[in-house]
């Protein structure tokens, strides 16, 4: 058996693919057919810019403060996103008839 580099196996790419499939289906569901191309273009532009910015900021954090600070910042942002998501879901349930 040969050892592969970390993160190069297919299992490492499955969760992001599932996440993106969910977003693509959401865009398809909420966008009129004649605007889908524009919606997908805007989504990919914003997603790509966010990914570039996040990578640059993570690199700066890593260089200046070390690996632990980078992972702590990521955990703090994930926690903040989770809190925001729970508030969003609660708001949607309040509106649901």
Secondary structure, DSSP 4 states (H G I P E B T S, - for coil): -PPPPTT-STHHHHHHHHHHHHHHHHHHHHS-GGGHHHHHHHHHHHHHHHHHHHHHHHHHHHHHH-HHHHHHHHHHHHHHHHHHHHHHHHHHHHH--
